[in-house]
Amino acid sequence: MIHNYLTSRVQKYTSKWIVLAIDLILVAITFILSYLIRFNLTLDFDISKLVMQLPIIILISLVAFLVTGSYKGVVRHTGVRDVYNIFNAICLASIITIFMIILNREMDFMEGFTVPLSIIIIHSLLSFIALTASRYMFKNAYYNLVKQFKITKKVIIYGAGESGVLTQNALSSHSGSVSRVVGYIDKDYEKVGKSINGVKVYAPEVLSEYFIKANDISEIIFSIQNIEHSKLRELVEGLVDFPVQVKIVPPIEDWINGELKLSQIKQVQIEDLLDRVPINIKNNRISKELKDKVIVVTGGAGSIGSELVRQIANYEYKSLIVIDQAESALYDLQQELIQNGFHNFIPIVGDIRDKN
């Protein structure tokens, strides 16, 4: 048991120590490059001073990284917040370095530690670029590697606005996603022909059965906020004869914690096409069947299971237990139910093959 515990802890923290080690190596390389740039790519400087200063710079950077925790971010999910942490770490390291140089001038406790201000500035810029670029390179390499081993379905996003871009981000950044966005459709001809995040924008006229089959498209996702029901109905009716699934992104106000989740992208429902809220008629037979019962839905966070949970949540049951192995998808469903005013349910992350 102790061995298993230690093994799990090592596996959990190994990655961040590797990130820290790579960051320190990059700091060392960029410090040497700073000297070369400062002296016009020549060796017209005292190399012995560089050799003496390099370990100190690495040590200062180590302290800055440990204080800010810039190395703790999950590299494959690198985002703006991680870049901000790197920026803070570089700034802190520069401040400590400048402070030590000033202190050394007064007290002279380290002979030769007089790094020119220009090198500190160049080093800060190079370090920030190198550390940020390395994370995004690893992130892209990870997703390209993962996608190679997954059966991907090709997706077209209808709407190249902000909502459409966020939809693409949700599809590409989710580790469980098997979708790849191959194009946008937009009626704004200023966008047509251009690329967004490497994905081409097409005009609505290109959508035809030939285009869909030629590009092996499986899904068309409507990601247009504040679209009129009549307009959406017209667009959907034009696609019903094509061999694709038609899905829709919910309004921004329904996004979980202001963020679009993959589980919220669903097939177009009749209520999405009506100018009014559909009349909900509960099935009396189902209502009697579920009344005061404890209900368990296995695979409750999947596409079918989650819809069962949404339907059951409207009835007067005693308790609803939702079981799924996918923790993220189960959390998304939990947040959606809470937002819709349903609280009488118990989400459980687990495998139904586990007898206990």
Secondary structure, DSSP 8 states (H G I E B T S, - for coil): -HHHHHHHHHHHHHHHHHHHHHHHHHHHHHHHHHHHHHTTTS--S-HHHHHHHHHHHHHHHHHHHHHHTTT-S-GGG--HHHHHHHHHHHHHHHHHHHHHHHHHHHH--STT----HHHHHHHHHHHHHHHHHHHHHHHHHHHHHHHHTS--EEEEEE--SHHHHHHHHHHHH-TT--EEEEEEE-S-TTTTT-EETTEEEE-GGG-SHHHHHHTTEEEEEE--TT--HHHHHHHHHTTTTSSSEEEE---GGGSBTTB--GGG-EE--HHHH-SS-------HHHHHHHTT-EEEEETTTSHHHHHHHHHHTTS--SEEEEEES-HHHHHHHHHHHHHTT---EEEEE--TT---
